[in-house]
Amino acid sequence: MTNGTNRILDDFAKLMTDAAGAAQGVRREAETMFRAQAERALNGLDLVKREEFEAVREMAIRARDENEALRKRIEALEARLPASE
């Protein structure tokens, strides 16, 4: 009887191991499908890539700095003009 019980337990353990492997396969497949769907959805949106955003951000920072420098230059030039009354 012990031999039969061990065989049943061994078969059950093998079945559970196979089921766990199959579950992992299903999980990986579901993740792959979800990622593909999410990527398709995101590609359909009008979003910019991080690199493009950073490039435009740097351009805006440089433009703001240039505007500030030009504003100071104009103020200095205006200060040198004689006051017209």
HUKAVEN-V902706 format. One record per residue. RES is the residue in three letters. SS is DSSP state (~ for helix, > for strand, _ for the rest). Layout:
res=<RES,RES>
ss=<SS,SS>
This chain:
res=<MET,THR,ASN,GLY,THR,ASN,ARG,ILE,LEU,ASP,ASP,PHE,ALA,LYS,LEU,MET,THR,ASP,ALA,ALA,GLY,ALA,ALA,GLN,GLY,VAL,ARG,ARG,GLU,ALA,GLU,THR,MET,PHE,ARG,ALA,GLN,ALA,GLU,ARG,ALA,LEU,ASN,GLY,LEU,ASP,LEU,VAL,LYS,ARG,GLU,GLU,PHE,GLU,ALA,VAL,ARG,GLU,MET,ALA,ILE,ARG,ALA,ARG,ASP,GLU,ASN,GLU,ALA,LEU,ARG,LYS,ARG,ILE,GLU,ALA,LEU,GLU,ALA,ARG,LEU,PRO,ALA,SER,GLU>
ss=<_,~,~,~,~,~,~,~,~,~,~,~,~,~,~,~,~,~,~,~,~,~,~,~,~,~,~,~,~,~,~,~,~,~,~,~,~,~,~,~,~,~,~,~,_,_,_,_,_,~,~,~,~,~,~,~,~,~,~,~,~,~,~,~,~,~,~,~,~,~,~,~,~,~,~,~,~,~,~,~,_,_,_,_,_>
